Amino acid sequence: MNNVFRSVAFKRGYSTLRDIIPPNIAASARQTISSGADATASAESQDFSKLISFYRRLPKGNSSKVASSGGLWARYQQKYFTGEKPSPKPIVHAIFALLIGGYSIHYAMHIRHHKNHEHH
């Protein structure tokens, strides 16, 4: 870990940790160091109580299923991939899409070729 920091510090030109640590964290650390032991202990206990209250507010147990947004791809995926009975129909759909796309491109090129010429 120390070697990683040295390489990052060298590549980015950091001279000290002061350049990496954001100012608000560095300021609170300096205040903690400069203040007495009692102030440090009370600040730590306040931070710890905030952390405990945060974790108490988090929901317990398994998360509920989130309803899909109902977009076209989400419904298609639910029906054919992750539904009760997944099926190989998407392979058939892909083949038909390629056939229709290929025919459309071929037809467009044919029309472009005969646009200003007699048909033969």
MOPAC internal coordinates of N, CA, C and O (Angstrom, degrees):
PM7 1SCF
backbone

  N    0.0000 0     0.00 0     0.00 0    0    0    0
  C    1.4445 1     0.00 0     0.00 0    1    0    0
  C    1.5148 1   110.34 1     0.00 0    2    1    0
  O    1.2310 1   120.89 1   139.97 1    3    2    1
  N    1.3107 1   115.90 1   -40.03 1    3    2    1
  C    1.4523 1   120.07 1  -179.13 1    5    3    2
  C    1.5243 1   110.47 1   -65.96 1    6    5    3
  O    1.2310 1   120.63 1   141.96 1    7    6    5
  N    1.3393 1   116.39 1   -38.04 1    7    6    5
  C    1.4620 1   119.62 1   178.33 1    9    7    6
  C    1.5188 1   111.49 1   -66.47 1   10    9    7
  O    1.2310 1   120.71 1   144.20 1   11   10    9
  N    1.3251 1   116.24 1   -35.80 1   11   10    9
  C    1.4629 1   120.16 1   178.11 1   13   11   10
  C    1.5151 1   109.77 1   -63.51 1   14   13   11
  O    1.2310 1   120.45 1   135.56 1   15   14   13
  N    1.3460 1   116.75 1   -44.44 1   15   14   13
  C    1.4601 1   119.76 1   179.09 1   17   15   14
  C    1.5160 1   110.50 1   -62.66 1   18   17   15
  O    1.2310 1   120.71 1   138.91 1   19   18   17
  N    1.3185 1   116.26 1   -41.09 1   19   18   17
  C    1.4678 1   118.92 1  -179.82 1   21   19   18
  C    1.5174 1   111.19 1   -62.47 1   22   21   19
  O    1.2310 1   120.37 1   138.60 1   23   22   21
  N    1.3267 1   116.89 1   -41.40 1   23   22   21
  C    1.4604 1   118.53 1  -179.69 1   25   23   22
  C    1.5220 1   110.94 1   -67.65 1   26   25   23
  O    1.2310 1   120.19 1   140.12 1   27   26   25
  N    1.3459 1   117.24 1   -39.88 1   27   26   25
  C    1.4612 1   120.32 1   177.71 1   29   27   26
  C    1.5147 1   110.05 1   -65.82 1   30   29   27
  O    1.2310 1   120.88 1   136.41 1   31   30   29
  N    1.3348 1   115.93 1   -43.59 1   31   30   29
  C    1.4620 1   119.44 1   179.93 1   33   31   30
  C    1.5214 1   110.53 1   -63.42 1   34   33   31
  O    1.2310 1   120.34 1   141.80 1   35   34   33
  N    1.3095 1   116.95 1   -38.20 1   35   34   33
  C    1.4626 1   119.81 1   179.75 1   37   35   34
  C    1.5235 1   111.10 1   -69.43 1   38   37   35
  O    1.2310 1   120.51 1   135.37 1   39   38   37
  N    1.3423 1   116.63 1   -44.63 1   39   38   37
  C    1.4611 1   119.98 1  -177.65 1   41   39   38
  C    1.5169 1   111.98 1   -65.88 1   42   41   39
  O    1.2310 1   120.16 1   140.99 1   43   42   41
  N    1.3078 1   117.30 1   -39.01 1   43   42   41
  C    1.4573 1   120.22 1  -176.67 1   45   43   42
  C    1.5142 1   112.94 1   -92.50 1   46   45   43
  O    1.2310 1   119.95 1   172.65 1   47   46   45
  N    1.3011 1   117.70 1    -7.35 1   47   46   45
  C    1.4488 1   120.48 1   177.86 1   49   47   46
  C    1.5143 1   113.68 1    79.36 1   50   49   47
  O    1.2310 1   119.90 1  -154.55 1   51   50   49
  N    1.3399 1   117.80 1    25.45 1   51   50   49
  C    1.4586 1   120.00 1   177.65 1   53   51   50
  C    1.5184 1   108.68 1   -74.06 1   54   53   51
  O    1.2310 1   120.99 1   -46.43 1   55   54   53
  N    1.3068 1   115.70 1   133.57 1   55   54   53
  C    1.4547 1   118.00 1   178.61 1   57   55   54
  C    1.5215 1   111.06 1   -92.04 1   58   57   55
  O    1.2310 1   120.01 1   145.81 1   59   58   57
  N    1.3216 1   117.58 1   -34.19 1   59   58   57
  C    1.4620 1   121.05 1  -179.43 1   61   59   58
  C    1.5224 1   109.11 1  -143.38 1   62   61   59
  O    1.2310 1   121.20 1    -2.96 1   63   62   61
  N    1.3075 1   115.32 1   177.04 1   63   62   61
  C    1.4613 1   120.02 1   175.01 1   65   63   62
  C    1.5231 1   111.45 1   -68.35 1   66   65   63
  O    1.2310 1   120.30 1   158.06 1   67   66   65
  N    1.3262 1   117.03 1   -21.94 1   67   66   65
  C    1.4536 1   121.07 1  -178.16 1   69   67   66
  C    1.5257 1   110.80 1   -59.13 1   70   69   67
  O    1.2310 1   120.05 1   149.42 1   71   70   69
  N    1.3230 1   117.52 1   -30.58 1   71   70   69
  C    1.4548 1   120.95 1  -179.78 1   73   71   70
  C    1.5264 1   112.00 1   -74.52 1   74   73   71
  O    1.2310 1   120.05 1   155.84 1   75   74   73
  N    1.3205 1   117.52 1   -24.16 1   75   74   73
  C    1.4580 1   121.22 1  -176.39 1   77   75   74
  C    1.5262 1   111.70 1   -91.23 1   78   77   75
  O    1.2310 1   119.85 1   139.75 1   79   78   77
  N    1.3394 1   117.90 1   -40.25 1   79   78   77
  C    1.4596 1   121.79 1  -174.92 1   81   79   78
  C    1.5218 1   109.39 1   -74.30 1   82   81   79
  O    1.2310 1   119.67 1   -49.08 1   83   82   81
  N    1.3347 1   118.23 1   130.92 1   83   82   81
  C    1.4636 1   120.73 1   178.01 1   85   83   82
  C    1.5289 1   111.04 1   -60.05 1   86   85   83
  O    1.2310 1   119.63 1   -28.60 1   87   86   85
  N    1.3376 1   118.32 1   151.40 1   87   86   85
  C    1.4639 1   121.19 1  -173.45 1   89   87   86
  C    1.5234 1   114.65 1   -61.44 1   90   89   87
  O    1.2310 1   119.58 1   141.27 1   91   90   89
  N    1.3354 1   118.42 1   -38.73 1   91   90   89
  C    1.4676 1   118.58 1  -177.04 1   93   91   90
  C    1.5279 1   111.74 1   -67.74 1   94   93   91
  O    1.2310 1   119.76 1   145.63 1   95   94   93
  N    1.3193 1   118.07 1   -34.37 1   95   94   93
  C    1.4654 1   120.78 1   177.37 1   97   95   94
  C    1.5198 1   109.95 1   -72.18 1   98   97   95
  O    1.2310 1   120.86 1   138.37 1   99   98   97
  N    1.3190 1   115.97 1   -41.63 1   99   98   97
  C    1.4559 1   119.65 1   179.98 1  101   99   98
  C    1.5207 1   110.67 1   -64.84 1  102  101   99
  O    1.2310 1   119.75 1   141.19 1  103  102  101
  N    1.3358 1   118.09 1   -38.81 1  103  102  101
  C    1.4635 1   121.21 1  -179.99 1  105  103  102
  C    1.5174 1   110.87 1   -65.77 1  106  105  103
  O    1.2310 1   119.96 1   137.07 1  107  106  105
  N    1.3282 1   117.68 1   -42.93 1  107  106  105
  C    1.4630 1   119.56 1   179.57 1  109  107  106
  C    1.5223 1   110.87 1   -66.83 1  110  109  107
  O    1.2310 1   120.26 1   145.45 1  111  110  109
  N    1.3309 1   117.10 1   -34.55 1  111  110  109
  C    1.4608 1   120.01 1   177.51 1  113  111  110
  C    1.5208 1   110.43 1   -66.92 1  114  113  111
  O    1.2310 1   120.24 1   140.01 1  115  114  113
  N    1.3334 1   117.14 1   -39.99 1  115  114  113
  C    1.4636 1   120.40 1   178.48 1  117  115  114
  C    1.5239 1   110.68 1   -65.60 1  118  117  115
  O    1.2310 1   120.11 1   140.67 1  119  118  117
  N    1.3277 1   117.40 1   -39.33 1  119  118  117
  C    1.4591 1   120.30 1   179.02 1  121  119  118
  C    1.5186 1   110.44 1   -65.30 1  122  121  119
  O    1.2310 1   120.68 1   140.99 1  123  122  121
  N    1.3139 1   116.31 1   -39.01 1  123  122  121
  C    1.4555 1   120.38 1   179.88 1  125  123  122
  C    1.5173 1   110.51 1   -65.15 1  126  125  123
  O    1.2310 1   120.51 1   139.33 1  127  126  125
  N    1.3192 1   116.63 1   -40.67 1  127  126  125
  C    1.4592 1   120.37 1  -179.43 1  129  127  126
  C    1.5228 1   110.55 1   -69.76 1  130  129  127
  O    1.2310 1   120.27 1   138.46 1  131  130  129
  N    1.3329 1   117.10 1   -41.54 1  131  130  129
  C    1.4623 1   120.30 1  -175.86 1  133  131  130
  C    1.5222 1   112.69 1   -75.61 1  134  133  131
  O    1.2310 1   119.27 1   153.47 1  135  134  133
  N    1.3134 1   119.00 1   -26.53 1  135  134  133
  C    1.4683 1   120.74 1  -179.29 1  137  135  134
  C    1.5223 1   109.96 1   -80.87 1  138  137  135
  O    1.2310 1   121.02 1   -10.20 1  139  138  137
  N    1.3222 1   115.66 1   169.80 1  139  138  137
  C    1.4589 1   121.08 1  -177.98 1  141  139  138
  C    1.5110 1   112.51 1   -72.99 1  142  141  139
  O    1.2310 1   121.26 1    -5.24 1  143  142  141
  N    1.3166 1   115.19 1   174.76 1  143  142  141
  C    1.4614 1   121.39 1  -178.36 1  145  143  142
  C    1.5230 1   111.22 1   -66.89 1  146  145  143
  O    1.2310 1   119.97 1   144.14 1  147  146  145
  N    1.3403 1   117.65 1   -35.86 1  147  146  145
  C    1.4668 1   120.61 1   179.92 1  149  147  146
  C    1.5216 1   111.23 1   -65.82 1  150  149  147
  O    1.2310 1   120.82 1   137.56 1  151  150  149
  N    1.3313 1   116.04 1   -42.44 1  151  150  149
  C    1.4616 1   119.76 1   179.29 1  153  151  150
  C    1.5226 1   110.60 1   -65.76 1  154  153  151
  O    1.2310 1   120.88 1   142.32 1  155  154  153
  N    1.3137 1   115.92 1   -37.68 1  155  154  153
  C    1.4597 1   120.36 1   178.97 1  157  155  154
  C    1.5275 1   110.40 1   -65.03 1  158  157  155
  O    1.2310 1   120.66 1   136.53 1  159  158  157
  N    1.3187 1   116.35 1   -43.47 1  159  158  157
  C    1.4649 1   120.31 1  -179.53 1  161  159  158
  C    1.5234 1   110.82 1   -64.72 1  162  161  159
  O    1.2310 1   120.15 1   138.70 1  163  162  161
  N    1.3431 1   117.31 1   -41.30 1  163  162  161
  C    1.4643 1   118.83 1  -179.89 1  165  163  162
  C    1.5245 1   111.05 1   -68.47 1  166  165  163
  O    1.2310 1   120.10 1   142.56 1  167  166  165
  N    1.3362 1   117.41 1   -37.44 1  167  166  165
  C    1.4632 1   120.25 1   177.94 1  169  167  166
  C    1.5240 1   110.52 1   -64.79 1  170  169  167
  O    1.2310 1   120.80 1   139.09 1  171  170  169
  N    1.3315 1   116.07 1   -40.91 1  171  170  169
  C    1.4648 1   119.59 1   179.08 1  173  171  170
  C    1.5252 1   110.89 1   -66.75 1  174  173  171
  O    1.2310 1   120.24 1   141.34 1  175  174  173
  N    1.3309 1   117.15 1   -38.66 1  175  174  173
  C    1.4646 1   119.10 1   179.84 1  177  175  174
  C    1.5269 1   110.62 1   -68.35 1  178  177  175
  O    1.2310 1   120.07 1   144.31 1  179  178  177
  N    1.3424 1   117.48 1   -35.69 1  179  178  177
  C    1.4620 1   120.06 1   176.57 1  181  179  178
  C    1.5295 1   110.35 1   -65.75 1  182  181  179
  O    1.2310 1   120.89 1   136.08 1  183  182  181
  N    1.3367 1   115.91 1   -43.92 1  183  182  181
  C    1.4615 1   119.18 1   178.29 1  185  183  182
  C    1.5207 1   110.78 1   -62.73 1  186  185  183
  O    1.2310 1   120.98 1   140.06 1  187  186  185
  N    1.3330 1   115.73 1   -39.94 1  187  186  185
  C    1.4584 1   120.01 1  -179.73 1  189  187  186
  C    1.5242 1   110.83 1   -66.88 1  190  189  187
  O    1.2310 1   120.08 1   140.98 1  191  190  189
  N    1.3352 1   117.45 1   -39.02 1  191  190  189
  C    1.4683 1   119.81 1   178.66 1  193  191  190
  C    1.5273 1   110.71 1   -67.62 1  194  193  191
  O    1.2310 1   119.65 1   145.15 1  195  194  193
  N    1.3355 1   118.27 1   -34.85 1  195  194  193
  C    1.4658 1   120.94 1   175.28 1  197  195  194
  C    1.5234 1   110.45 1   -63.95 1  198  197  195
  O    1.2310 1   121.10 1   139.41 1  199  198  197
  N    1.3236 1   115.50 1   -40.59 1  199  198  197
  C    1.4596 1   120.24 1   179.33 1  201  199  198
  C    1.5252 1   110.76 1   -64.92 1  202  201  199
  O    1.2310 1   120.48 1   137.15 1  203  202  201
  N    1.3175 1   116.68 1   -42.85 1  203  202  201
  C    1.4660 1   120.51 1   178.94 1  205  203  202
  C    1.5190 1   110.77 1   -63.66 1  206  205  203
  O    1.2310 1   120.23 1   136.41 1  207  206  205
  N    1.3375 1   117.17 1   -43.59 1  207  206  205
  C    1.4665 1   119.14 1  -179.65 1  209  207  206
  C    1.5261 1   111.10 1   -66.12 1  210  209  207
  O    1.2310 1   120.43 1   146.04 1  211  210  209
  N    1.3301 1   116.78 1   -33.96 1  211  210  209
  C    1.4663 1   119.64 1   176.72 1  213  211  210
  C    1.5216 1   110.72 1   -62.72 1  214  213  211
  O    1.2310 1   120.06 1   132.62 1  215  214  213
  N    1.3297 1   117.50 1   -47.38 1  215  214  213
  C    1.4606 1   120.34 1  -178.46 1  217  215  214
  C    1.5276 1   111.98 1   -69.79 1  218  217  215
  O    1.2310 1   119.48 1   152.96 1  219  218  217
  N    1.3132 1   118.60 1   -27.04 1  219  218  217
  C    1.4640 1   120.07 1   176.80 1  221  219  218
  C    1.5226 1   111.44 1   -70.84 1  222  221  219
  O    1.2310 1   120.17 1   150.33 1  223  222  221
  N    1.3334 1   117.29 1   -29.67 1  223  222  221
  C    1.4637 1   120.61 1  -179.96 1  225  223  222
  C    1.5256 1   112.79 1   -78.28 1  226  225  223
  O    1.2310 1   119.87 1   164.38 1  227  226  225
  N    1.3141 1   117.86 1   -15.62 1  227  226  225
  C    1.4631 1   120.10 1   179.89 1  229  227  226
  C    1.5242 1   110.22 1   -67.64 1  230  229  227
  O    1.2310 1   119.90 1   -34.69 1  231  230  229
  N    1.3390 1   117.80 1   145.31 1  231  230  229
  C    1.4662 1   120.30 1   179.44 1  233  231  230
  C    1.5254 1   111.35 1   -67.95 1  234  233  231
  O    1.2310 1   121.29 1   -34.29 1  235  234  233
  N    1.3013 1   115.13 1   145.71 1  235  234  233
  C    1.4641 1   121.67 1  -178.97 1  237  235  234
  C    1.5241 1   109.97 1   -99.60 1  238  237  235
  O    1.2310 1   120.63 1   -25.12 1  239  238  237
  N    1.3141 1   116.41 1   154.88 1  239  238  237
  C    1.4552 1   121.46 1   174.46 1  241  239  238
  C    1.5149 1   113.20 1    84.78 1  242  241  239
  O    1.2310 1   121.65 1     9.38 1  243  242  241
  N    1.3267 1   114.44 1  -170.62 1  243  242  241
  C    1.4595 1   120.72 1  -178.90 1  245  243  242
  C    1.5189 1   110.29 1   -72.37 1  246  245  243
  O    1.2310 1   121.36 1   -31.81 1  247  246  245
  N    1.3064 1   115.01 1   148.19 1  247  246  245
  C    1.4623 1   118.79 1   178.63 1  249  247  246
  C    1.5236 1   109.33 1   -79.01 1  250  249  247
  O    1.2310 1   121.16 1   -30.52 1  251  250  249
  N    1.3121 1   115.38 1   149.48 1  251  250  249
  C    1.4548 1   120.07 1   178.65 1  253  251  250
  C    1.5206 1   109.30 1   -79.85 1  254  253  251
  O    1.2310 1   120.68 1   -23.02 1  255  254  253
  N    1.3244 1   116.30 1   156.98 1  255  254  253
  C    1.4546 1   120.17 1   179.16 1  257  255  254
  C    1.5146 1   109.68 1   -69.93 1  258  257  255
  O    1.2310 1   121.45 1   -44.37 1  259  258  257
  N    1.3115 1   114.83 1   135.63 1  259  258  257
  C    1.4530 1   120.28 1   179.46 1  261  259  258
  C    1.5204 1   107.86 1   -88.42 1  262  261  259
  O    1.2310 1   120.60 1   -49.96 1  263  262  261
  N    1.3169 1   116.45 1   130.04 1  263  262  261
  C    1.4587 1   120.54 1   178.80 1  265  263  262
  C    1.5230 1   108.84 1   -68.53 1  266  265  263
  O    1.2310 1   120.94 1   -41.75 1  267  266  265
  N    1.3348 1   115.82 1   138.25 1  267  266  265
  C    1.4582 1   119.31 1  -179.43 1  269  267  266
  C    1.5177 1   110.29 1   -68.78 1  270  269  267
  O    1.2310 1   121.34 1   -22.78 1  271  270  269
  N    1.3206 1   115.04 1   157.22 1  271  270  269
  C    1.4598 1   119.78 1  -178.07 1  273  271  270
  C    1.5214 1   111.19 1   -69.33 1  274  273  271
  O    1.2310 1   120.18 1   163.31 1  275  274  273
  N    1.3164 1   117.26 1   -16.69 1  275  274  273
  C    1.4542 1   120.03 1   175.68 1  277  275  274
  C    1.5076 1   113.36 1    86.37 1  278  277  275
  O    1.2310 1   119.97 1  -160.65 1  279  278  277
  N    1.3171 1   117.66 1    19.35 1  279  278  277
  C    1.4495 1   120.15 1   176.64 1  281  279  278
  C    1.5151 1   110.65 1   -70.06 1  282  281  279
  O    1.2310 1   120.77 1   -10.25 1  283  282  281
  N    1.3136 1   116.14 1   169.75 1  283  282  281
  C    1.4601 1   120.95 1  -177.73 1  285  283  282
  C    1.5258 1   111.11 1   -61.36 1  286  285  283
  O    1.2310 1   120.35 1   132.22 1  287  286  285
  N    1.3354 1   116.94 1   -47.78 1  287  286  285
  C    1.4621 1   120.09 1  -178.91 1  289  287  286
  C    1.5250 1   110.46 1   -66.00 1  290  289  287
  O    1.2310 1   119.45 1   142.09 1  291  290  289
  N    1.3329 1   118.65 1   -37.91 1  291  290  289
  C    1.4629 1   121.39 1  -179.45 1  293  291  290
  C    1.5259 1   110.98 1   -64.37 1  294  293  291
  O    1.2310 1   120.32 1   137.54 1  295  294  293
  N    1.3239 1   116.98 1   -42.46 1  295  294  293
  C    1.4700 1   119.76 1   178.45 1  297  295  294
  C    1.5273 1   110.88 1   -66.50 1  298  297  295
  O    1.2310 1   120.37 1   138.66 1  299  298  297
  N    1.3386 1   116.90 1   -41.34 1  299  298  297
  C    1.4634 1   121.04 1   179.03 1  301  299  298
  C    1.5264 1   110.12 1   -62.50 1  302  301  299
  O    1.2310 1   120.82 1   135.35 1  303  302  301
  N    1.3175 1   116.03 1   -44.65 1  303  302  301
  C    1.4590 1   120.32 1  -179.89 1  305  303  302
  C    1.5257 1   110.72 1   -64.35 1  306  305  303
  O    1.2310 1   120.18 1   138.01 1  307  306  305
  N    1.3104 1   117.27 1   -41.99 1  307  306  305
  C    1.4618 1   120.85 1   178.97 1  309  307  306
  C    1.5258 1   111.13 1   -63.30 1  310  309  307
  O    1.2310 1   120.68 1   140.91 1  311  310  309
  N    1.3144 1   116.30 1   -39.09 1  311  310  309
  C    1.4579 1   119.94 1  -176.26 1  313  311  310
  C    1.5249 1   112.26 1   -73.32 1  314  313  311
  O    1.2310 1   119.90 1   136.19 1  315  314  313
  N    1.3350 1   117.80 1   -43.81 1  315  314  313
  C    1.4588 1   120.14 1  -171.23 1  317  315  314
  C    1.5274 1   115.29 1  -104.57 1  318  317  315
  O    1.2310 1   119.23 1   155.89 1  319  318  317
  N    1.3316 1   119.07 1   -24.11 1  319  318  317
  C    1.4618 1   119.74 1  -175.45 1  321  319  318
  C    1.5248 1   113.24 1  -106.30 1  322  321  319
  O    1.2310 1   120.13 1   129.21 1  323  322  321
  N    1.3272 1   117.36 1   -50.79 1  323  322  321
  C    1.4588 1   119.89 1  -172.84 1  325  323  322
  C    1.5178 1   113.40 1  -111.65 1  326  325  323
  O    1.2310 1   119.56 1  -170.54 1  327  326  325
  N    1.2978 1   118.44 1     9.46 1  327  326  325
  C    1.4605 1   121.28 1  -178.40 1  329  327  326
  C    1.5128 1   111.91 1   -74.17 1  330  329  327
  O    1.2310 1   121.36 1    13.87 1  331  330  329
  N    1.3206 1   115.01 1  -166.13 1  331  330  329
  C    1.4593 1   120.14 1  -179.51 1  333  331  330
  C    1.5260 1   111.59 1   -67.38 1  334  333  331
  O    1.2310 1   120.65 1   141.56 1  335  334  333
  N    1.3445 1   116.36 1   -38.44 1  335  334  333
  C    1.4619 1   120.72 1  -179.10 1  337  335  334
  C    1.5307 1   108.99 1  -127.58 1  338  337  335
  O    1.2310 1   119.54 1   -89.91 1  339  338  337
  N    1.3321 1   118.49 1    90.09 1  339  338  337
  C    1.4671 1   119.62 1   176.29 1  341  339  338
  C    1.5274 1   110.01 1   -62.88 1  342  341  339
  O    1.2310 1   120.61 1   -35.32 1  343  342  341
  N    1.3341 1   116.45 1   144.68 1  343  342  341
  C    1.4598 1   118.87 1  -176.85 1  345  343  342
  C    1.5258 1   110.46 1  -135.27 1  346  345  343
  O    1.2310 1   120.88 1   -16.11 1  347  346  345
  N    1.3403 1   115.93 1   163.89 1  347  346  345
  C    1.4678 1   120.52 1   178.25 1  349  347  346
  C    1.5286 1   113.25 1   -84.86 1  350  349  347
  O    1.2310 1   119.24 1  -169.46 1  351  350  349
  N    1.3158 1   119.06 1    10.54 1  351  350  349
  C    1.4594 1   121.28 1  -178.51 1  353  351  350
  C    1.5255 1   113.75 1   -58.69 1  354  353  351
  O    1.2310 1   118.41 1   148.29 1  355  354  353
  N    1.3425 1   120.64 1   -31.71 1  355  354  353
  C    1.4668 1   118.58 1   178.38 1  357  355  354
  C    1.5243 1   113.36 1   -59.14 1  358  357  355
  O    1.2310 1   119.87 1   152.33 1  359  358  357
  N    1.3304 1   117.84 1   -27.67 1  359  358  357
  C    1.4684 1   120.34 1   176.47 1  361  359  358
  C    1.5236 1   109.56 1   -66.23 1  362  361  359
  O    1.2310 1   120.43 1   135.39 1  363  362  361
  N    1.3250 1   116.78 1   -44.61 1  363  362  361
  C    1.4655 1   121.23 1   177.71 1  365  363  362
  C    1.5233 1   110.08 1   -64.00 1  366  365  363
  O    1.2310 1   120.29 1   139.22 1  367  366  365
  N    1.3235 1   117.05 1   -40.78 1  367  366  365
  C    1.4635 1   120.66 1   178.14 1  369  367  366
  C    1.5253 1   110.93 1   -61.81 1  370  369  367
  O    1.2310 1   120.27 1   138.62 1  371  370  369
  N    1.3343 1   117.08 1   -41.38 1  371  370  369
  C    1.4687 1   120.56 1   179.30 1  373  371  370
  C    1.5250 1   110.76 1   -64.59 1  374  373  371
  O    1.2310 1   120.02 1   139.90 1  375  374  373
  N    1.3368 1   117.57 1   -40.10 1  375  374  373
  C    1.4686 1   120.59 1   178.79 1  377  375  374
  C    1.5235 1   110.32 1   -63.12 1  378  377  375
  O    1.2310 1   120.19 1   133.97 1  379  378  377
  N    1.3287 1   117.24 1   -46.03 1  379  378  377
  C    1.4684 1   119.78 1   178.47 1  381  379  378
  C    1.5217 1   111.75 1   -63.60 1  382  381  379
  O    1.2310 1   119.98 1   141.29 1  383  382  381
  N    1.3213 1   117.64 1   -38.71 1  383  382  381
  C    1.4658 1   120.56 1   178.64 1  385  383  382
  C    1.5234 1   110.54 1   -63.55 1  386  385  383
  O    1.2310 1   120.09 1   139.39 1  387  386  385
  N    1.3361 1   117.43 1   -40.61 1  387  386  385
  C    1.4685 1   120.44 1   177.89 1  389  387  386
  C    1.5250 1   111.29 1   -66.88 1  390  389  387
  O    1.2310 1   120.26 1   139.50 1  391  390  389
  N    1.3331 1   117.12 1   -40.50 1  391  390  389
  C    1.4635 1   119.93 1   178.31 1  393  391  390
  C    1.5250 1   111.34 1   -63.50 1  394  393  391
  O    1.2310 1   120.13 1   133.76 1  395  394  393
  N    1.3179 1   117.35 1   -46.24 1  395  394  393
  C    1.4668 1   120.86 1  -179.97 1  397  395  394
  C    1.5217 1   110.44 1   -65.19 1  398  397  395
  O    1.2310 1   120.34 1   137.34 1  399  398  397
  N    1.3351 1   116.96 1   -42.66 1  399  398  397
  C    1.4637 1   120.20 1   178.02 1  401  399  398
  C    1.5146 1   111.97 1   -63.39 1  402  401  399
  O    1.2310 1   120.16 1   136.55 1  403  402  401
  N    1.3262 1   117.30 1   -43.45 1  403  402  401
  C    1.4627 1   121.02 1   179.04 1  405  403  402
  C    1.5114 1   112.22 1   -64.23 1  406  405  403
  O    1.2310 1   120.33 1   136.97 1  407  406  405
  N    1.3271 1   116.97 1   -43.03 1  407  406  405
  C    1.4591 1   120.31 1   178.54 1  409  407  406
  C    1.5217 1   110.48 1   -63.64 1  410  409  407
  O    1.2310 1   120.19 1   139.01 1  411  410  409
  N    1.3267 1   117.24 1   -40.99 1  411  410  409
  C    1.4660 1   120.66 1   179.79 1  413  411  410
  C    1.5187 1   111.24 1   -62.83 1  414  413  411
  O    1.2310 1   120.22 1   136.52 1  415  414  413
  N    1.3109 1   117.18 1   -43.48 1  415  414  413
  C    1.4671 1   120.38 1   178.82 1  417  415  414
  C    1.5246 1   110.19 1   -65.40 1  418  417  415
  O    1.2310 1   120.24 1   136.50 1  419  418  417
  N    1.3332 1   117.15 1   -43.50 1  419  418  417
  C    1.4622 1   120.77 1   179.34 1  421  419  418
  C    1.5282 1   110.63 1   -61.42 1  422  421  419
  O    1.2310 1   120.01 1   135.97 1  423  422  421
  N    1.3241 1   117.60 1   -44.03 1  423  422  421
  C    1.4587 1   122.09 1   179.95 1  425  423  422
  C    1.5296 1   110.64 1   -63.92 1  426  425  423
  O    1.2310 1   120.24 1   136.96 1  427  426  425
  N    1.3339 1   117.14 1   -43.04 1  427  426  425
  C    1.4650 1   120.24 1   179.69 1  429  427  426
  C    1.5252 1   110.92 1   -63.65 1  430  429  427
  O    1.2310 1   119.77 1   140.46 1  431  430  429
  N    1.3203 1   118.03 1   -39.54 1  431  430  429
  C    1.4686 1   120.54 1   178.29 1  433  431  430
  C    1.5292 1   110.76 1   -67.84 1  434  433  431
  O    1.2310 1   120.28 1   143.51 1  435  434  433
  N    1.3122 1   117.07 1   -36.49 1  435  434  433
  C    1.4559 1   120.76 1   178.98 1  437  435  434
  C    1.5222 1   110.08 1   -65.66 1  438  437  435
  O    1.2310 1   119.83 1   135.68 1  439  438  437
  N    1.3300 1   117.93 1   -44.32 1  439  438  437
  C    1.4618 1   121.79 1   178.55 1  441  439  438
  C    1.5202 1   110.04 1   -63.70 1  442  441  439
  O    1.2310 1   119.78 1   139.28 1  443  442  441
  N    1.3172 1   118.02 1   -40.72 1  443  442  441
  C    1.4588 1   120.82 1   179.36 1  445  443  442
  C    1.5307 1   110.27 1   -63.34 1  446  445  443
  O    1.2310 1   120.70 1   141.95 1  447  446  445
  N    1.3108 1   116.26 1   -38.05 1  447  446  445
  C    1.4625 1   120.17 1  -178.64 1  449  447  446
  C    1.5292 1   110.97 1   -66.31 1  450  449  447
  O    1.2310 1   119.89 1   141.85 1  451  450  449
  N    1.3255 1   117.81 1   -38.15 1  451  450  449
  C    1.4635 1   121.69 1  -176.36 1  453  451  450
  C    1.5230 1   113.43 1   -97.64 1  454  453  451
  O    1.2310 1   119.30 1  -166.28 1  455  454  453
  N    1.3024 1   118.95 1    13.72 1  455  454  453
  C    1.4530 1   121.24 1  -173.61 1  457  455  454
  C    1.5283 1   112.30 1   -61.04 1  458  457  455
  O    1.2310 1   119.56 1   130.63 1  459  458  457
  N    1.3081 1   118.45 1   -49.37 1  459  458  457
  C    1.4641 1   121.80 1  -175.89 1  461  459  458
  C    1.5265 1   112.51 1  -114.16 1  462  461  459
  O    1.2310 1   120.03 1  -162.37 1  463  462  461
  N    1.2900 1   117.55 1    17.63 1  463  462  461
  C    1.4624 1   120.84 1  -177.57 1  465  463  462
  C    1.5261 1   109.54 1  -125.36 1  466  465  463
  O    1.2310 1   122.22 1   -20.19 1  467  466  465
  N    1.3207 1   113.35 1   159.81 1  467  466  465
  C    1.4625 1   117.94 1   174.96 1  469  467  466
  C    1.5226 1   109.46 1   -70.26 1  470  469  467
  O    1.2310 1   121.88 1   -32.09 1  471  470  469
  N    1.3029 1   114.00 1   147.91 1  471  470  469
  C    1.4615 1   117.77 1   177.08 1  473  471  470
  C    1.5148 1   108.56 1   -77.61 1  474  473  471
  O    1.2310 1   120.45 1   -35.56 1  475  474  473
  N    1.2686 1   116.74 1   144.44 1  475  474  473
  C    1.4587 1   120.34 1   178.74 1  477  475  474
  C    1.4873 1   111.44 1  -125.20 1  478  477  475
  O    1.2310 1   120.10 1   180.00 1  479  478  477

